[in-house]
Amino acid sequence: MKLIILDRDGVINFDSDQFIKSPDEWKPIPGSLEAIARLTREGWRVVVATNQSGLARGLFEMTTLNAIHAKMHKAVGQAGGRIEAVFYCPHSAEMDCGCRKPKPGLFDEIATRYGRDLRDVPAVGDSLRDLLAAASVGARPLLVKTGKGRKTLAAGGLPEDTPVFEDLMAAVEYLLNAAS
């Protein structure tokens, strides 16, 4: 089974320092939906792992998060792709939970759900915490320059041998070429 883990904000859709608090604020990054569709056509199983501390902060309710994800699933589907599952952490950083990236909890949940070791599973993110969470379980971190990616790259400290891409489509092209 070919599995890939994607962060949401900054990888699939535009990020906001004020959080994505409604379906209207969720806007896909150009090419991201098509990139997921390419993965789907090539037999990849696409899952999302995302920190959503806006829930703990009271910025939006669970029904709103579900509506945002419904919009994302619909947009991906209309592009010909499929996101199998969304794993999210609803906690704020102050809550010190085990599921908030950079901790591995979301990745552990994915491993359990799919009954597999995540060693070498590609995990695409735009922040250091995405990459560190992936590396902590042996997954293969990939950085995109969208979202916070440029700042993350400039700050340094990436896990060793982390490849860097302009956007999700460039990362997907790299993965598909490497697989063929």
OpenMM code with the backbone's topology and positions (N, CA, C; nanometers):
from openmm import Vec3, app, unit

residues = "MET LYS LEU ILE ILE LEU ASP ARG ASP GLY VAL ILE ASN PHE ASP SER ASP GLN PHE ILE LYS SER PRO ASP GLU TRP LYS PRO ILE PRO GLY SER LEU GLU ALA ILE ALA ARG LEU THR ARG GLU GLY TRP ARG VAL VAL VAL ALA THR ASN GLN SER GLY LEU ALA ARG GLY LEU PHE GLU MET THR THR LEU ASN ALA ILE HIS ALA LYS MET HIS LYS ALA VAL GLY GLN ALA GLY GLY ARG ILE GLU ALA VAL PHE TYR CYS PRO HIS SER ALA GLU MET ASP CYS GLY CYS ARG LYS PRO LYS PRO GLY LEU PHE ASP GLU ILE ALA THR ARG TYR GLY ARG ASP LEU ARG ASP VAL PRO ALA VAL GLY ASP SER LEU ARG ASP LEU LEU ALA ALA ALA SER VAL GLY ALA ARG PRO LEU LEU VAL LYS THR GLY LYS GLY ARG LYS THR LEU ALA ALA GLY GLY LEU PRO GLU ASP THR PRO VAL PHE GLU ASP LEU MET ALA ALA VAL GLU TYR LEU LEU ASN ALA ALA SER".split()
positions = [
    Vec3(0.0844, -0.1186, 0.0000),
    Vec3(0.0000, 0.0000, 0.0000),
    Vec3(0.0887, 0.1245, 0.0000),
    Vec3(0.0648, 0.2101, -0.0987),
    Vec3(0.1363, 0.3379, -0.1045),
    Vec3(0.0563, 0.4397, -0.0244),
    Vec3(0.1175, 0.4910, 0.0823),
    Vec3(0.0517, 0.5830, 0.1731),
    Vec3(0.1312, 0.7125, 0.1769),
    Vec3(0.0606, 0.8260, 0.1829),
    Vec3(0.1256, 0.9565, 0.1981),
    Vec3(0.0468, 1.0362, 0.3025),
    Vec3(0.1205, 1.1107, 0.3832),
    Vec3(0.0602, 1.1936, 0.4876),
    Vec3(0.0846, 1.3398, 0.4522),
    Vec3(-0.0224, 1.4184, 0.4498),
    Vec3(-0.0126, 1.5602, 0.4178),
    Vec3(-0.0575, 1.6444, 0.5366),
    Vec3(0.0147, 1.7540, 0.5611),
    Vec3(-0.0372, 1.8561, 0.6505),
    Vec3(-0.1478, 1.9277, 0.5728),
    Vec3(-0.2360, 1.9973, 0.6410),
    Vec3(-0.3456, 2.0667, 0.5722),
    Vec3(-0.3098, 2.2121, 0.5415),
    Vec3(-0.3085, 2.2971, 0.6442),
    Vec3(-0.2882, 2.4411, 0.6242),
    Vec3(-0.1448, 2.4702, 0.5807),
    Vec3(-0.1319, 2.5331, 0.4646),
    Vec3(-0.0004, 2.5659, 0.4117),
    Vec3(0.0504, 2.4639, 0.3112),
    Vec3(-0.0148, 2.3473, 0.3036),
    Vec3(0.0233, 2.2439, 0.2074),
    Vec3(-0.0889, 2.2256, 0.1055),
    Vec3(-0.2102, 2.2009, 0.1545),
    Vec3(-0.3265, 2.1819, 0.0661),
    Vec3(-0.3971, 2.3156, 0.0430),
    Vec3(-0.4144, 2.3909, 0.1506),
    Vec3(-0.4851, 2.5200, 0.1415),
    Vec3(-0.3978, 2.6314, 0.1987),
    Vec3(-0.4324, 2.7538, 0.1614),
    Vec3(-0.3621, 2.8706, 0.2140),
    Vec3(-0.3777, 2.8731, 0.3653),
    Vec3(-0.2714, 2.9116, 0.4337),
    Vec3(-0.2709, 2.9208, 0.5795),
    Vec3(-0.3056, 3.0638, 0.6200),
    Vec3(-0.3356, 3.0828, 0.7476),
    Vec3(-0.3629, 3.2151, 0.8012),
    Vec3(-0.3159, 3.2196, 0.9456),
    Vec3(-0.2459, 3.3269, 0.9817),
    Vec3(-0.2050, 3.3444, 1.1209),
    Vec3(-0.3260, 3.3618, 1.2117),
    Vec3(-0.4407, 3.3961, 1.1546),
    Vec3(-0.5651, 3.4091, 1.2315),
    Vec3(-0.6470, 3.2793, 1.2290),
    Vec3(-0.5888, 3.1721, 1.1773),
    Vec3(-0.6521, 3.0406, 1.1689),
    Vec3(-0.7576, 3.0377, 1.0574),
    Vec3(-0.7823, 2.9180, 1.0079),
    Vec3(-0.8907, 2.8945, 0.9127),
    Vec3(-1.0121, 2.8609, 0.9992),
    Vec3(-1.1071, 2.9542, 1.0085),
    Vec3(-1.2169, 2.9435, 1.1041),
    Vec3(-1.3529, 2.9159, 1.0414),
    Vec3(-1.3570, 2.9049, 0.9089),
    Vec3(-1.4848, 2.8791, 0.8425),
    Vec3(-1.4576, 2.8166, 0.7062),
    Vec3(-1.5576, 2.7493, 0.6501),
    Vec3(-1.5399, 2.6944, 0.5159),
    Vec3(-1.5046, 2.8033, 0.4131),
    Vec3(-1.5581, 2.9246, 0.4303),
    Vec3(-1.5276, 3.0330, 0.3359),
    Vec3(-1.3794, 3.0707, 0.3368),
    Vec3(-1.3135, 3.0521, 0.4515),
    Vec3(-1.1717, 3.0865, 0.4628),
    Vec3(-1.0808, 2.9768, 0.4072),
    Vec3(-1.1358, 2.8575, 0.3843),
    Vec3(-1.0560, 2.7470, 0.3303),
    Vec3(-1.0457, 2.7640, 0.1788),
    Vec3(-0.9240, 2.7937, 0.1327),
    Vec3(-0.9014, 2.8137, -0.0109),
    Vec3(-0.7807, 2.7317, -0.0537),
    Vec3(-0.7986, 2.6436, -0.1539),
    Vec3(-0.6878, 2.5571, -0.1937),
    Vec3(-0.5729, 2.6345, -0.2592),
    Vec3(-0.4524, 2.5894, -0.2331),
    Vec3(-0.3346, 2.6432, -0.3008),
    Vec3(-0.3397, 2.5919, -0.4445),
    Vec3(-0.3158, 2.6776, -0.5441),
    Vec3(-0.3201, 2.6312, -0.6828),
    Vec3(-0.2325, 2.5071, -0.7033),
    Vec3(-0.2924, 2.4060, -0.7674),
    Vec3(-0.2214, 2.2822, -0.7981),
    Vec3(-0.2326, 2.1750, -0.6912),
    Vec3(-0.2732, 2.2120, -0.5689),
    Vec3(-0.2753, 2.1111, -0.4619),
    Vec3(-0.3832, 2.0049, -0.4842),
    Vec3(-0.4997, 2.0460, -0.5296),
    Vec3(-0.6070, 1.9490, -0.5527),
    Vec3(-0.5697, 1.8539, -0.6655),
    Vec3(-0.5082, 1.9080, -0.7693),
    Vec3(-0.4641, 1.8265, -0.8821),
    Vec3(-0.3532, 1.7305, -0.8392),
    Vec3(-0.2669, 1.7754, -0.7483),
    Vec3(-0.1598, 1.6890, -0.6981),
    Vec3(-0.2189, 1.5690, -0.6234),
    Vec3(-0.3200, 1.5942, -0.5410),
    Vec3(-0.3858, 1.4843, -0.4691),
    Vec3(-0.4555, 1.3913, -0.5683),
    Vec3(-0.5156, 1.4476, -0.6722),
    Vec3(-0.5807, 1.3660, -0.7748),
    Vec3(-0.4787, 1.2761, -0.8457),
    Vec3(-0.3610, 1.3285, -0.8732),
    Vec3(-0.2558, 1.2463, -0.9371),
    Vec3(-0.2166, 1.1304, -0.8470),
    Vec3(-0.2003, 1.1587, -0.7171),
    Vec3(-0.1671, 1.0515, -0.6230),
    Vec3(-0.2767, 0.9450, -0.6225),
    Vec3(-0.4016, 0.9895, -0.6183),
    Vec3(-0.5152, 0.8967, -0.6159),
    Vec3(-0.5140, 0.8082, -0.7406),
    Vec3(-0.4946, 0.8684, -0.8577),
    Vec3(-0.4915, 0.7918, -0.9836),
    Vec3(-0.3780, 0.6893, -0.9844),
    Vec3(-0.2700, 0.7201, -0.9159),
    Vec3(-0.1535, 0.6301, -0.9124),
    Vec3(-0.1623, 0.5281, -0.7990),
    Vec3(-0.2780, 0.5235, -0.7309),
    Vec3(-0.3003, 0.4210, -0.6295),
    Vec3(-0.2513, 0.4548, -0.4897),
    Vec3(-0.2176, 0.5800, -0.4662),
    Vec3(-0.1738, 0.6213, -0.3326),
    Vec3(-0.2951, 0.6431, -0.2429),
    Vec3(-0.2787, 0.6143, -0.1158),
    Vec3(-0.3792, 0.6449, -0.0142),
    Vec3(-0.3322, 0.7734, 0.0536),
    Vec3(-0.4150, 0.8756, 0.0485),
    Vec3(-0.3803, 1.0084, 0.0988),
    Vec3(-0.4525, 1.0332, 0.2307),
    Vec3(-0.3744, 1.0664, 0.3344),
    Vec3(-0.4336, 1.1042, 0.4625),
    Vec3(-0.3760, 1.2391, 0.5049),
    Vec3(-0.4514, 1.3075, 0.5883),
    Vec3(-0.4115, 1.4392, 0.6379),
    Vec3(-0.3882, 1.4297, 0.7879),
    Vec3(-0.2804, 1.4931, 0.8346),
    Vec3(-0.2508, 1.5049, 0.9780),
    Vec3(-0.2341, 1.6540, 1.0066),
    Vec3(-0.3233, 1.7100, 1.0895),
    Vec3(-0.3257, 1.8545, 1.1069),
    Vec3(-0.3507, 1.8959, 1.2519),
    Vec3(-0.2732, 1.9931, 1.2979),
    Vec3(-0.3001, 2.0551, 1.4283),
    Vec3(-0.4150, 2.1543, 1.4094),
    Vec3(-0.5146, 2.1475, 1.4945),
    Vec3(-0.6289, 2.2386, 1.4857),
    Vec3(-0.6581, 2.2972, 1.6244),
    Vec3(-0.5634, 2.3754, 1.6752),
    Vec3(-0.5770, 2.4329, 1.8097),
    Vec3(-0.6869, 2.5379, 1.8174),
    Vec3(-0.7393, 2.5814, 1.7027),
    Vec3(-0.8518, 2.6746, 1.7036),
    Vec3(-0.9713, 2.6183, 1.7800),
    Vec3(-0.9834, 2.4857, 1.7840),
    Vec3(-1.0906, 2.4230, 1.8633),
    Vec3(-1.0716, 2.4534, 2.0115),
    Vec3(-0.9514, 2.4262, 2.0635),
    Vec3(-0.9242, 2.4500, 2.2060),
    Vec3(-0.9308, 2.5987, 2.2401),
    Vec3(-0.8972, 2.6821, 2.1439),
    Vec3(-0.8974, 2.8268, 2.1669),
    Vec3(-1.0380, 2.8866, 2.1580),
    Vec3(-1.1342, 2.8044, 2.1164),
    Vec3(-1.2718, 2.8521, 2.1056),
    Vec3(-1.2964, 2.9379, 1.9820),
    Vec3(-1.2087, 2.9277, 1.8823),
    Vec3(-1.2236, 3.0081, 1.7604),
    Vec3(-1.3278, 2.9497, 1.6657),
    Vec3(-1.3523, 2.8199, 1.6777),
    Vec3(-1.4564, 2.7536, 1.5987),
    Vec3(-1.4965, 2.6259, 1.6705),
    Vec3(-1.6116, 2.5737, 1.6315),
    Vec3(-1.6678, 2.4525, 1.6923),
    Vec3(-1.6368, 2.3319, 1.6037),
    Vec3(-1.6616, 2.2151, 1.6598),
    Vec3(-1.6391, 2.0907, 1.5856),
    Vec3(-1.7236, 2.0859, 1.4579),
    Vec3(-1.8463, 2.1371, 1.4637),
    Vec3(-1.9305, 2.1366, 1.3431),
    Vec3(-1.8669, 2.2205, 1.2326),
    Vec3(-1.7993, 2.3282, 1.2702),
    Vec3(-1.7316, 2.4123, 1.1705),
    Vec3(-1.6117, 2.3393, 1.1117),
    Vec3(-1.5327, 2.2716, 1.1966),
    Vec3(-1.4188, 2.1949, 1.1453),
    Vec3(-1.4680, 2.0873, 1.0487),
    Vec3(-1.5778, 2.0211, 1.0845),
    Vec3(-1.6345, 1.9204, 0.9947),
    Vec3(-1.6772, 1.9827, 0.8620),
    Vec3(-1.7339, 2.1023, 0.8657),
    Vec3(-1.7764, 2.1706, 0.7428),
    Vec3(-1.6554, 2.2097, 0.6578),
    Vec3(-1.5484, 2.2542, 0.7230),
    Vec3(-1.4249, 2.2876, 0.6499),
    Vec3(-1.3726, 2.1621, 0.5804),
    Vec3(-1.3683, 2.0511, 0.6532),
    Vec3(-1.3174, 1.9272, 0.5945),
    Vec3(-1.4105, 1.8737, 0.4864),
    Vec3(-1.5408, 1.8934, 0.5017),
    Vec3(-1.6340, 1.8524, 0.3968),
    Vec3(-1.6069, 1.9309, 0.2688),
    Vec3(-1.5800, 2.0605, 0.2828),
    Vec3(-1.5468, 2.1424, 0.1654),
    Vec3(-1.4180, 2.0922, 0.1010),
    Vec3(-1.3176, 2.0586, 0.1833),
    Vec3(-1.1908, 2.0077, 0.1300),
    Vec3(-1.2127, 1.8753, 0.0563),
    Vec3(-1.2859, 1.7825, 0.1189),
    Vec3(-1.3126, 1.6532, 0.0544),
    Vec3(-1.3856, 1.6718, -0.0788),
    Vec3(-1.4833, 1.7622, -0.0801),
    Vec3(-1.5598, 1.7863, -0.2031),
    Vec3(-1.4705, 1.8446, -0.3122),
    Vec3(-1.3875, 1.9425, -0.2761),
    Vec3(-1.2987, 2.0054, -0.3746),
    Vec3(-1.1990, 1.9044, -0.4301),
    Vec3(-1.1430, 1.8222, -0.3432),
    Vec3(-1.0484, 1.7186, -0.3879),
    Vec3(-1.1208, 1.6195, -0.4790),
    Vec3(-1.2417, 1.5793, -0.4405),
    Vec3(-1.3201, 1.4864, -0.5214),
    Vec3(-1.3532, 1.5423, -0.6584),
    Vec3(-1.3872, 1.6705, -0.6634),
    Vec3(-1.4187, 1.7330, -0.7926),
    Vec3(-1.2966, 1.7388, -0.8829),
    Vec3(-1.1773, 1.7388, -0.8236),
    Vec3(-1.0536, 1.7385, -0.9022),
    Vec3(-1.0126, 1.5962, -0.9412),
    Vec3(-1.0878, 1.4973, -0.8907),
    Vec3(-1.0581, 1.3585, -0.9250),
    Vec3(-0.9735, 1.2861, -0.8213),
    Vec3(-0.9599, 1.3448, -0.7036),
    Vec3(-0.8780, 1.2833, -0.5996),
    Vec3(-0.9607, 1.2380, -0.4811),
    Vec3(-0.8894, 1.1834, -0.3823),
    Vec3(-0.9575, 1.1358, -0.2619),
    Vec3(-0.8638, 1.1466, -0.1427),
    Vec3(-0.9151, 1.2042, -0.0348),
    Vec3(-0.8456, 1.2017, 0.0933),
    Vec3(-0.9188, 1.0976, 0.1765),
    Vec3(-0.8471, 0.9922, 0.2155),
    Vec3(-0.9104, 0.8820, 0.2882),
    Vec3(-0.9526, 0.9182, 0.4289),
    Vec3(-0.8692, 0.9964, 0.4970),
    Vec3(-0.8989, 1.0269, 0.6365),
    Vec3(-0.8257, 1.1537, 0.6782),
    Vec3(-0.8839, 1.2215, 0.7768),
    Vec3(-0.8207, 1.3395, 0.8359),
    Vec3(-0.8001, 1.3104, 0.9836),
    Vec3(-0.6748, 1.3174, 1.0266),
    Vec3(-0.6385, 1.3009, 1.1675),
    Vec3(-0.6040, 1.4399, 1.2182),
    Vec3(-0.6636, 1.4807, 1.3299),
    Vec3(-0.6397, 1.6167, 1.3771),
    Vec3(-0.6182, 1.6182, 1.5275),
    Vec3(-0.5402, 1.7160, 1.5707),
    Vec3(-0.5204, 1.7419, 1.7132),
    Vec3(-0.6017, 1.8655, 1.7478),
    Vec3(-0.6966, 1.8538, 1.8417),
    Vec3(-0.7809, 1.9672, 1.8775),
    Vec3(-0.7235, 2.0530, 1.9910),
    Vec3(-0.6051, 2.0189, 2.0384),
    Vec3(-0.5501, 2.0815, 2.1592),
    Vec3(-0.4622, 2.2017, 2.1277),
    Vec3(-0.4475, 2.2899, 2.2267),
    Vec3(-0.3539, 2.4020, 2.2143),
    Vec3(-0.2169, 2.3555, 2.2622),
    Vec3(-0.1144, 2.4307, 2.2286),
    Vec3(0.0219, 2.3953, 2.2681),
    Vec3(0.0352, 2.3855, 2.4198),
    Vec3(-0.0370, 2.4697, 2.4911),
    Vec3(-0.0286, 2.4719, 2.6374),
    Vec3(-0.0830, 2.3442, 2.7018),
    Vec3(-0.1622, 2.2692, 2.6293),
    Vec3(-0.2227, 2.1483, 2.6856),
    Vec3(-0.1251, 2.0312, 2.6910),
    Vec3(-0.0127, 2.0429, 2.6214),
    Vec3(0.0940, 1.9434, 2.6235),
    Vec3(0.0426, 1.8012, 2.5985),
    Vec3(-0.0374, 1.7848, 2.4964),
    Vec3(-0.0910, 1.6534, 2.4614),
    Vec3(0.0123, 1.5746, 2.3806),
    Vec3(-0.0157, 1.4507, 2.3553),
    Vec3(0.0743, 1.3681, 2.2763),
    Vec3(0.0456, 1.3690, 2.1279),
    Vec3(-0.0676, 1.4310, 2.0888),
    Vec3(-0.1049, 1.4266, 1.9474),
    Vec3(-0.0691, 1.5535, 1.8703),
    Vec3(-0.0300, 1.6587, 1.9403),
    Vec3(0.0022, 1.7833, 1.8701),
    Vec3(0.1423, 1.7742, 1.8108),
    Vec3(0.1487, 1.7899, 1.6781),
    Vec3(0.2802, 1.7908, 1.6143),
    Vec3(0.3636, 1.9027, 1.6760),
    Vec3(0.4882, 1.8812, 1.7106),
    Vec3(0.5825, 1.7812, 1.6606),
    Vec3(0.5813, 1.6470, 1.7320),
    Vec3(0.4942, 1.6264, 1.8296),
    Vec3(0.4867, 1.4943, 1.8928),
    Vec3(0.4251, 1.3962, 1.7927),
    Vec3(0.4499, 1.2672, 1.8104),
    Vec3(0.4120, 1.1692, 1.7080),
    Vec3(0.2702, 1.1134, 1.7165),
    Vec3(0.1869, 1.1617, 1.8082),
    Vec3(0.0559, 1.1002, 1.8307),
    Vec3(-0.0308, 1.0817, 1.7076),
    Vec3(-0.0404, 1.1843, 1.6216),
    Vec3(-0.1231, 1.1707, 1.5007),
    Vec3(-0.0659, 1.0630, 1.4087),
    Vec3(0.0668, 1.0587, 1.3992),
    Vec3(0.1322, 0.9585, 1.3139),
    Vec3(0.1125, 0.8181, 1.3725),
    Vec3(0.1160, 0.8075, 1.5054),
    Vec3(0.0893, 0.6787, 1.5688),
    Vec3(-0.0529, 0.6324, 1.5394),
    Vec3(-0.1488, 0.7265, 1.5422),
    Vec3(-0.2881, 0.6922, 1.5086),
    Vec3(-0.2985, 0.6408, 1.3652),
    Vec3(-0.2280, 0.7064, 1.2732),
    Vec3(-0.2299, 0.6644, 1.1327),
    Vec3(-0.1717, 0.5239, 1.1200),
    Vec3(-0.0588, 0.4993, 1.1871),
    Vec3(0.0035, 0.3672, 1.1818),
    Vec3(-0.0917, 0.2594, 1.2334),
    Vec3(-0.1612, 0.2891, 1.3424),
    Vec3(-0.2565, 0.1942, 1.3993),
    Vec3(-0.3731, 0.1704, 1.3041),
    Vec3(-0.4301, 0.2794, 1.2502),
    Vec3(-0.5459, 0.2670, 1.1595),
    Vec3(-0.5125, 0.1835, 1.0361),
    Vec3(-0.3927, 0.2042, 0.9818),
    Vec3(-0.3555, 0.1348, 0.8586),
    Vec3(-0.2747, 0.0079, 0.8844),
    Vec3(-0.2481, -0.0223, 1.0124),
    Vec3(-0.1799, -0.1458, 1.0469),
    Vec3(-0.0431, -0.1593, 0.9839),
    Vec3(0.0313, -0.0492, 0.9856),
    Vec3(0.1632, -0.0556, 0.9218),
    Vec3(0.2619, 0.0387, 0.9883),
    Vec3(0.3854, 0.0036, 0.9710),
    Vec3(0.4968, 0.0866, 1.0142),
    Vec3(0.5026, 0.2050, 0.9176),
    Vec3(0.5321, 0.3230, 0.9674),
    Vec3(0.5373, 0.4411, 0.8805),
    Vec3(0.6780, 0.4689, 0.8278),
    Vec3(0.7694, 0.3771, 0.8509),
    Vec3(0.9054, 0.3959, 0.8016),
    Vec3(0.9032, 0.4220, 0.6507),
    Vec3(0.9649, 0.5326, 0.6120),
    Vec3(0.9776, 0.5746, 0.4723),
    Vec3(0.8474, 0.6201, 0.4065),
    Vec3(0.7386, 0.6317, 0.4813),
    Vec3(0.6150, 0.6881, 0.4256),
    Vec3(0.6373, 0.8386, 0.4090),
    Vec3(0.6155, 0.8937, 0.2899),
    Vec3(0.6354, 1.0375, 0.2722),
    Vec3(0.5325, 1.1182, 0.3521),
    Vec3(0.5819, 1.2253, 0.4150),
    Vec3(0.4960, 1.3148, 0.4928),
    Vec3(0.5312, 1.4573, 0.4534),
    Vec3(0.4365, 1.5266, 0.3919),
    Vec3(0.4608, 1.6594, 0.3370),
    Vec3(0.4096, 1.7653, 0.4336),
    Vec3(0.4977, 1.8601, 0.4674),
    Vec3(0.4597, 1.9670, 0.5569),
    Vec3(0.5260, 2.0976, 0.5200),
    Vec3(0.4796, 2.2049, 0.5863),
    Vec3(0.5372, 2.3377, 0.5616),
    Vec3(0.6021, 2.3956, 0.6870),
    Vec3(0.5972, 2.3211, 0.7985),
    Vec3(0.6558, 2.3724, 0.9223),
    Vec3(0.7491, 2.2678, 0.9820),
    Vec3(0.8405, 2.3155, 1.0661),
    Vec3(0.9360, 2.2251, 1.1292),
    Vec3(0.8635, 2.1198, 1.2115),
    Vec3(0.7543, 2.1576, 1.2780),
    Vec3(0.6845, 2.0587, 1.3611),
    Vec3(0.6269, 1.9448, 1.2768),
    Vec3(0.5840, 1.9725, 1.1536),
    Vec3(0.5365, 1.8658, 1.0639),
    Vec3(0.6500, 1.7681, 1.0350),
    Vec3(0.7664, 1.8243, 1.0028),
    Vec3(0.8813, 1.7430, 0.9640),
    Vec3(0.9345, 1.6617, 1.0815),
    Vec3(0.9383, 1.7233, 1.1995),
    Vec3(0.9879, 1.6529, 1.3180),
    Vec3(0.8948, 1.5388, 1.3584),
    Vec3(0.7646, 1.5600, 1.3472),
    Vec3(0.6692, 1.4535, 1.3786),
    Vec3(0.6900, 1.3354, 1.2847),
    Vec3(0.7086, 1.3650, 1.1573),
    Vec3(0.7325, 1.2588, 1.0583),
    Vec3(0.8616, 1.1839, 1.0905),
    Vec3(0.9679, 1.2584, 1.1122),
    Vec3(1.0982, 1.1963, 1.1378),
    Vec3(1.0956, 1.1114, 1.2650),
    Vec3(1.0163, 1.1523, 1.3645),
    Vec3(1.0143, 1.0809, 1.4923),
    Vec3(0.9600, 0.9388, 1.4808),
    Vec3(0.8839, 0.9109, 1.3752),
    Vec3(0.8304, 0.7757, 1.3546),
    Vec3(0.8955, 0.7056, 1.2359),
    Vec3(1.0008, 0.7668, 1.1824),
    Vec3(1.0707, 0.7054, 1.0698),
    Vec3(1.0105, 0.7355, 0.9346),
    Vec3(0.9067, 0.8207, 0.9311),
    Vec3(0.8495, 0.8607, 0.8016),
    Vec3(0.9498, 0.9528, 0.7317),
    Vec3(0.9272, 0.9773, 0.6040),
    Vec3(1.0193, 1.0569, 0.5237),
    Vec3(0.9646, 1.1988, 0.5084),
    Vec3(1.0219, 1.2969, 0.5817),
    Vec3(0.9705, 1.4342, 0.5732),
    Vec3(1.0070, 1.5011, 0.4406),
    Vec3(0.9092, 1.5742, 0.3850),
    Vec3(0.9297, 1.6562, 0.2659),
    Vec3(0.8754, 1.7948, 0.2974),
    Vec3(0.9542, 1.8974, 0.2686),
    Vec3(0.9132, 2.0357, 0.2956),
    Vec3(0.8654, 2.1025, 0.1679),
    Vec3(0.7524, 2.1711, 0.1768),
    Vec3(0.7065, 2.2561, 0.0665),
    Vec3(0.7249, 2.4015, 0.1089),
    Vec3(0.7523, 2.4875, 0.0106),
    Vec3(0.7774, 2.6292, 0.0385),
    Vec3(0.6495, 2.7112, 0.0517),
    Vec3(0.5344, 2.6484, 0.0296),
    Vec3(0.4076, 2.7185, 0.0468),
    Vec3(0.3807, 2.7344, 0.1965),
    Vec3(0.2784, 2.8107, 0.2318),
    Vec3(0.2461, 2.8299, 0.3728),
    Vec3(0.3635, 2.8906, 0.4472),
    Vec3(0.4056, 2.8245, 0.5552),
    Vec3(0.5196, 2.8704, 0.6348),
    Vec3(0.6517, 2.8110, 0.5848),
    Vec3(0.6481, 2.7426, 0.4731),
    Vec3(0.7641, 2.6688, 0.4242),
    Vec3(0.8895, 2.7512, 0.4006),
    Vec3(0.8760, 2.8685, 0.3433),
    Vec3(0.9940, 2.9514, 0.3183),
    Vec3(1.0597, 2.9941, 0.4499),
    Vec3(0.9772, 3.0323, 0.5477),
    Vec3(1.0301, 3.0693, 0.6803),
    Vec3(1.0950, 2.9483, 0.7474),
    Vec3(1.0332, 2.8334, 0.7338),
    Vec3(1.0871, 2.7107, 0.7923),
    Vec3(1.2237, 2.6796, 0.7320),
    Vec3(1.2344, 2.6916, 0.6013),
    Vec3(1.3608, 2.6647, 0.5329),
    Vec3(1.4682, 2.7637, 0.5777),
    Vec3(1.4317, 2.8918, 0.5861),
    Vec3(1.5275, 2.9954, 0.6254),
    Vec3(1.5761, 2.9760, 0.7691),
    Vec3(1.4888, 2.9257, 0.8559),
    Vec3(1.5248, 2.9063, 0.9966),
    Vec3(1.6208, 2.7893, 1.0158),
    Vec3(1.6191, 2.6939, 0.9226),
    Vec3(1.7095, 2.5794, 0.9317),
    Vec3(1.6645, 2.4785, 1.0354),
    Vec3(1.7534, 2.3834, 1.0638),
    Vec3(1.7238, 2.2801, 1.1619),
    Vec3(1.6346, 2.1688, 1.1107),
    Vec3(1.6261, 2.1543, 0.9782),
    Vec3(1.5416, 2.0496, 0.9209),
    Vec3(1.6013, 1.9124, 0.9506),
    Vec3(1.5172, 1.8094, 0.9576),
    Vec3(1.5719, 1.6750, 0.9690),
    Vec3(1.6672, 1.6478, 0.8517),
    Vec3(1.7686, 1.5691, 0.8775),
    Vec3(1.8711, 1.5412, 0.7771),
    Vec3(1.8096, 1.4882, 0.6475),
    Vec3(1.8620, 1.5366, 0.5359),
    Vec3(1.8217, 1.4923, 0.4012),
    Vec3(1.6756, 1.5209, 0.3675),
    Vec3(1.6177, 1.6260, 0.4252),
    Vec3(1.4805, 1.6628, 0.3914),
    Vec3(1.4791, 1.7338, 0.2565),
    Vec3(1.4131, 1.6753, 0.1547),
    Vec3(1.4039, 1.7453, 0.0270),
    Vec3(1.3056, 1.8619, 0.0371),
    Vec3(1.3288, 1.9645, -0.0444),
    Vec3(1.2484, 2.0868, -0.0410),
    Vec3(1.1881, 2.1085, -0.1799),
    Vec3(1.0589, 2.1440, -0.1823),
    Vec3(0.9861, 2.1615, -0.3080),
    Vec3(0.9099, 2.2929, -0.3074),
    Vec3(0.8842, 2.3454, -0.4254),
    Vec3(0.8081, 2.4708, -0.4380),
    Vec3(0.6677, 2.4564, -0.3802),
    Vec3(0.6042, 2.3421, -0.4087),
    Vec3(0.4655, 2.3220, -0.3656),
    Vec3(0.4334, 2.1730, -0.3663),
    Vec3(0.3103, 2.1402, -0.3319),
    Vec3(0.2696, 2.0001, -0.3251),
    Vec3(0.2823, 1.9312, -0.4604),
    Vec3(0.2464, 1.9986, -0.5687),
    Vec3(0.2564, 1.9360, -0.7002),
    Vec3(0.4007, 1.8958, -0.7314),
    Vec3(0.4965, 1.9813, -0.6994),
    Vec3(0.6376, 1.9484, -0.7238),
    Vec3(0.6801, 1.8282, -0.6392),
    Vec3(0.6339, 1.8210, -0.5145),
    Vec3(0.6657, 1.7069, -0.4282),
    Vec3(0.6050, 1.5781, -0.4844),
    Vec3(0.4813, 1.5876, -0.5322),
    Vec3(0.4139, 1.4708, -0.5883),
    Vec3(0.4846, 1.4240, -0.7150),
    Vec3(0.5232, 1.5162, -0.8013),
    Vec3(0.5959, 1.4777, -0.9229),
    Vec3(0.7249, 1.4041, -0.8868),
    Vec3(0.7960, 1.4538, -0.7864),
    Vec3(0.9179, 1.3892, -0.7394),
    Vec3(0.8888, 1.2466, -0.6930),
    Vec3(0.7856, 1.2288, -0.6114),
    Vec3(0.7512, 1.0967, -0.5589),
    Vec3(0.7092, 1.0015, -0.6697),
    Vec3(0.6289, 1.0503, -0.7634),
    Vec3(0.5820, 0.9628, -0.8711),
    Vec3(0.6964, 0.9239, -0.9643),
    Vec3(0.7884, 1.0168, -0.9900),
    Vec3(0.9044, 0.9842, -1.0732),
    Vec3(0.9959, 0.8845, -1.0039),
    Vec3(1.0115, 0.9001, -0.8714),
    Vec3(1.0976, 0.8086, -0.7952),
    Vec3(1.0371, 0.6678, -0.7889),
    Vec3(0.9034, 0.6610, -0.7931),
    Vec3(0.8350, 0.5307, -0.7843),
    Vec3(0.8337, 0.4563, -0.9168),
    Vec3(0.8585, 0.5295, -1.0265),
    Vec3(0.8490, 0.4622, -1.1576),
    Vec3(0.9824, 0.4090, -1.2052),
] * unit.nanometer
topology = app.Topology()
chain = topology.addChain("A")
for resn in residues:
    res = topology.addResidue(resn, chain)
    for name in ("N", "CA", "C"):
        topology.addAtom(name, app.Element.getBySymbol(name[0]), res)
